[in-house]
Amino acid sequence: MTPEREIELIMTAAGWLRSTPKAQRPKPSIVELHERYGLRASQAILAIRYATEFDHQQGVASNDDPKS
């Protein structure tokens, strides 16, 4: 896999994490990202980190806020 493709998959996975509430994720995030995008654990962790950092930068606590 090219470095460009790897980053593309990681960012796509991060976007999926941001847009999919935990209640709709049937498995732990690392397992789910491996099955959906073929990411290794280290890549999945990066996707989780990017999703979390993006939410913090945007002032969003989580997409799982029960008040939403």
DRENKOLDO-197588 format. One record per residue: residue number from 1; x, y, z of N, C-alpha, C in turn. Coordinates in steps of 0.05 Angstrom, whole numbers, padded with zeros to 5 digits, always signed. Atoms other than C-alpha are relative to their C-alpha. Layout:
DRENKOLDO-197588
+-----+--------+--------+--------+--------+--------+--------+--------+--------+--------+
!   i !    n_X !    n_Y !    n_Z !   ca_X !   ca_Y !   ca_Z !    c_X !    c_Y !    c_Z !
+-----+--------+--------+--------+--------+--------+--------+--------+--------+--------+
! NUM !      X !      Y !      Z !      X !      Y !      Z !      X !      Y !      Z !
...
+-----+--------+--------+--------+--------+--------+--------+--------+--------+--------+
END
This chain:
DRENKOLDO-197588
+-----+--------+--------+--------+--------+--------+--------+--------+--------+--------+
!   i !    n_X !    n_Y !    n_Z !   ca_X !   ca_Y !   ca_Z !    c_X !    c_Y !    c_Z !
+-----+--------+--------+--------+--------+--------+--------+--------+--------+--------+
!   1 ! +00017 ! -00023 ! +00000 ! +00000 ! +00000 ! +00000 ! +00018 ! +00025 ! +00000 !
!   2 ! -00015 ! -00024 ! +00001 ! +00026 ! +00068 ! -00018 ! -00005 ! +00017 ! +00025 !
!   3 ! +00004 ! -00018 ! -00023 ! +00035 ! +00120 ! +00037 ! -00025 ! +00018 ! -00004 !
!   4 ! +00023 ! -00017 ! +00006 ! -00018 ! +00163 ! +00003 ! -00026 ! -00016 ! +00005 !
!   5 ! +00023 ! +00017 ! -00004 ! -00068 ! +00105 ! +00003 ! -00005 ! -00006 ! +00030 !
!   6 ! +00002 ! +00006 ! -00029 ! -00053 ! +00089 ! +00076 ! -00012 ! +00024 ! +00014 !
!   7 ! +00011 ! -00024 ! -00012 ! -00067 ! +00161 ! +00097 ! -00029 ! +00004 ! -00008 !
!   8 ! +00027 ! -00003 ! +00009 ! -00130 ! +00162 ! +00055 ! -00019 ! -00019 ! +00016 !
!   9 ! +00016 ! +00020 ! -00016 ! -00156 ! +00098 ! +00090 ! -00003 ! +00009 ! +00029 !
!  10 ! +00001 ! -00009 ! -00028 ! -00138 ! +00125 ! +00159 ! -00019 ! +00023 ! +00003 !
!  11 ! +00018 ! -00024 ! -00002 ! -00174 ! +00191 ! +00146 ! -00029 ! -00008 ! -00006 !
!  12 ! +00027 ! +00010 ! +00006 ! -00234 ! +00155 ! +00116 ! -00011 ! -00014 ! +00025 !
!  13 ! +00008 ! +00014 ! -00024 ! -00237 ! +00111 ! +00178 ! -00006 ! +00020 ! +00023 !
!  14 ! +00005 ! -00021 ! -00020 ! -00231 ! +00172 ! +00223 ! -00027 ! +00014 ! -00005 !
!  15 ! +00026 ! -00012 ! +00007 ! -00290 ! +00203 ! +00186 ! -00023 ! -00018 ! +00007 !
!  16 ! +00021 ! +00019 ! -00007 ! -00331 ! +00140 ! +00195 ! -00004 ! +00000 ! +00031 !
!  17 ! +00003 ! +00000 ! -00029 ! -00316 ! +00141 ! +00270 ! -00014 ! +00025 ! +00009 !
!  18 ! +00013 ! -00025 ! -00007 ! -00337 ! +00214 ! +00275 ! -00030 ! +00000 ! -00006 !
!  19 ! +00028 ! -00001 ! +00009 ! -00402 ! +00202 ! +00238 ! -00017 ! -00023 ! +00010 !
!  20 ! +00015 ! +00024 ! -00009 ! -00422 ! +00135 ! +00269 ! -00001 ! -00001 ! +00030 !
!  21 ! +00002 ! +00002 ! -00029 ! -00449 ! +00135 ! +00340 ! +00009 ! -00028 ! +00010 !
!  22 ! -00009 ! +00026 ! -00011 ! -00420 ! +00081 ! +00385 ! -00022 ! -00021 ! +00001 !
!  23 ! +00022 ! +00019 ! -00001 ! -00488 ! +00050 ! +00392 ! -00004 ! -00015 ! -00027 !
!  24 ! +00002 ! +00012 ! +00026 ! -00485 ! +00034 ! +00317 ! +00025 ! -00015 ! -00008 !
!  25 ! -00025 ! +00014 ! +00006 ! -00416 ! +00004 ! +00320 ! -00001 ! -00027 ! +00015 !
!  26 ! +00004 ! +00026 ! -00013 ! -00424 ! -00071 ! +00333 ! +00024 ! -00011 ! +00015 !
!  27 ! -00024 ! +00011 ! -00011 ! -00352 ! -00084 ! +00352 ! +00019 ! +00022 ! +00011 !
!  28 ! -00020 ! -00020 ! -00008 ! -00293 ! -00050 ! +00386 ! +00012 ! +00014 ! -00024 !
!  29 ! -00009 ! -00017 ! +00023 ! -00265 ! +00006 ! +00342 ! +00023 ! -00012 ! -00015 !
!  30 ! -00023 ! +00011 ! +00014 ! -00199 ! -00028 ! +00326 ! -00008 ! -00024 ! -00017 !
!  31 ! +00010 ! +00023 ! +00015 ! -00234 ! -00092 ! +00304 ! -00017 ! +00009 ! -00023 !
!  32 ! +00017 ! -00010 ! +00021 ! -00286 ! -00054 ! +00265 ! +00016 ! +00013 ! -00023 !
!  33 ! -00016 ! -00014 ! +00020 ! -00234 ! -00011 ! +00229 ! +00016 ! -00020 ! -00016 !
!  34 ! -00014 ! +00021 ! +00014 ! -00194 ! -00073 ! +00212 ! -00018 ! -00014 ! -00020 !
!  35 ! +00019 ! +00014 ! +00017 ! -00255 ! -00108 ! +00183 ! -00010 ! +00018 ! -00023 !
!  36 ! +00011 ! -00018 ! +00020 ! -00282 ! -00047 ! +00146 ! +00021 ! +00010 ! -00020 !
!  37 ! -00020 ! -00014 ! +00017 ! -00218 ! -00016 ! +00120 ! +00027 ! -00015 ! -00003 !
!  38 ! -00025 ! +00015 ! +00002 ! -00164 ! -00069 ! +00129 ! +00023 ! +00013 ! +00015 !
!  39 ! -00021 ! -00013 ! -00015 ! -00126 ! -00026 ! +00178 ! +00013 ! -00018 ! +00021 !
!  40 ! -00014 ! +00014 ! -00022 ! -00073 ! -00055 ! +00224 ! -00007 ! +00015 ! +00026 !
!  41 ! +00006 ! -00013 ! -00026 ! -00080 ! -00039 ! +00298 ! +00013 ! +00028 ! +00002 !
!  42 ! -00013 ! -00026 ! -00002 ! -00029 ! +00018 ! +00294 ! -00014 ! +00021 ! -00018 !
!  43 ! +00015 ! -00018 ! +00018 ! -00067 ! +00049 ! +00235 ! -00027 ! +00007 ! +00012 !
!  44 ! +00027 ! -00005 ! -00013 ! -00134 ! +00041 ! +00271 ! +00003 ! +00019 ! +00023 !
!  45 ! -00005 ! -00019 ! -00023 ! -00105 ! +00076 ! +00332 ! +00003 ! +00028 ! -00010 !
!  46 ! -00003 ! -00027 ! +00012 ! -00084 ! +00134 ! +00288 ! -00027 ! +00011 ! -00009 !
!  47 ! +00026 ! -00009 ! +00009 ! -00154 ! +00138 ! +00258 ! -00017 ! +00009 ! +00024 !
!  48 ! +00014 ! -00007 ! -00025 ! -00184 ! +00138 ! +00329 ! +00011 ! +00027 ! +00010 !
!  49 ! -00012 ! -00024 ! -00010 ! -00135 ! +00192 ! +00349 ! -00008 ! +00024 ! -00016 !
!  50 ! +00007 ! -00023 ! +00017 ! -00150 ! +00236 ! +00289 ! -00030 ! +00007 ! +00004 !
!  51 ! +00028 ! -00005 ! -00005 ! -00225 ! +00228 ! +00300 ! -00004 ! +00015 ! +00026 !
!  52 ! +00003 ! -00012 ! -00027 ! -00218 ! +00247 ! +00373 ! +00011 ! +00029 ! -00001 !
!  53 ! -00012 ! -00027 ! +00001 ! -00171 ! +00306 ! +00359 ! -00017 ! +00019 ! -00016 !
!  54 ! +00017 ! -00017 ! +00017 ! -00217 ! +00332 ! +00304 ! -00024 ! +00010 ! +00016 !
!  55 ! +00022 ! -00007 ! -00017 ! -00276 ! +00331 ! +00352 ! +00007 ! +00021 ! +00021 !
!  56 ! -00008 ! -00019 ! -00020 ! -00237 ! +00368 ! +00405 ! +00006 ! +00027 ! -00012 !
!  57 ! -00006 ! -00026 ! +00014 ! -00213 ! +00421 ! +00355 ! -00026 ! +00014 ! -00008 !
!  58 ! +00025 ! -00012 ! +00009 ! -00285 ! +00431 ! +00332 ! -00018 ! +00007 ! +00024 !
!  59 ! +00016 ! -00006 ! -00024 ! -00310 ! +00437 ! +00404 ! -00022 ! -00020 ! +00004 !
!  60 ! +00020 ! +00021 ! -00002 ! -00350 ! +00373 ! +00399 ! +00011 ! -00021 ! +00020 !
!  61 ! -00008 ! +00019 ! -00020 ! -00347 ! +00327 ! +00459 ! -00001 ! -00028 ! -00011 !
!  62 ! +00003 ! +00026 ! +00011 ! -00372 ! +00266 ! +00422 ! -00025 ! -00001 ! -00017 !
!  63 ! +00025 ! +00003 ! +00015 ! -00423 ! +00243 ! +00371 ! -00019 ! -00018 ! +00014 !
!  64 ! +00017 ! +00018 ! -00016 ! -00453 ! +00200 ! +00426 ! -00014 ! +00015 ! +00022 !
!  65 ! +00013 ! -00016 ! -00020 ! -00482 ! +00258 ! +00466 ! -00029 ! -00007 ! +00002 !
!  66 ! +00028 ! +00008 ! -00002 ! -00549 ! +00233 ! +00492 ! -00019 ! +00023 ! -00003 !
!  67 ! +00017 ! -00024 ! +00002 ! -00576 ! +00305 ! +00490 ! -00006 ! +00007 ! -00029 !
!  68 ! +00003 ! -00007 ! +00028 ! -00570 ! +00307 ! +00414 ! -00025 ! -00013 ! -00011 !
+-----+--------+--------+--------+--------+--------+--------+--------+--------+--------+
END
